Amino acid sequence: MTQETLTDQLIKACCADFYQSDLVRSLLGETLHPGGLELTQKLGETLQLEELDRVLDVAAGLGASAILLARTFGCQVVGIDYGEEQVSQARRRAFDNKLFDKVTFRQGDAENLKDYDGTYDAAICECALSTFPNKPAAVAELHRVLRPGGRVGITDVTLDGPLPPELSGVAASVACIGMALSREGYQELFSHAGFANVQITDYSHAIRDLVKQLQTKVMMARLAASSGIFQVESIDLKATQDLLMAAEKEIKEGHLGYIMLTAAA
């Protein structure tokens, strides 16, 4: 693996801190991605997960998806996340759900997985690949740790065309927008890494619905903050609202979308 640049480290650290913040969790809920657990279950069904499968959940967050997959399909799930606090809470959630024998979590980097070749039958990554600075390294790692014929499934933001200035910079990258690829870009990324039978399904309604929900929540948070009900120190709600409005415009114009991609190793 190549040595990380300072910018790469900054983006990863910002992502971890951003998604670990209490306010972001209150806005996004436990799943932290468009489509929620309903889309996670659809992803598991598409990958045809079974009881004997060993599944890797990359950027597992608070562990909701890993727990759902283990409970629904009976598979063994290993979740990794860059954020230490995320991993700690995910472990507690697995214990509370009495699934500690089927679900484990550890801190790790998607671009440098600490697993042997062919370790997993399937892998998922939900709305996170777009934030990885070195996407080819992350996808190559997914291919390496999957057994021959193993399945991978991701859901993520798509971007067609240049972004307006208000959707540029580190903040947009952390929010899964700034470094997203086009559909063709994702397909080429996985094909180049050695994956076959790359299939892409459009789920743009999921990101459209999420943006609408977030706009309502941010507006309510701004009203509460202005009334002194609570203080917001870590996030600029006005800037967040502006970001969401710009994202809504790009979605309506077809520049931003959301997909499910599956492929075979």
NORSUL-V734879 format. One line per field, one symbol per residue. burial: 1 if it has 9 or more other ideal C-beta (glycine too) atoms within 8 Angstrom, else 0. Layout:
burial=???
This chain:
burial=0000000111110111111110111011001111111011111101101000111111111111111111001011111111100110111011000011011110010111100001111111111111111111111111101110011111111110001000100111111111111010011011101010010100110111111101101110110110000001000010011111111101100011111111111
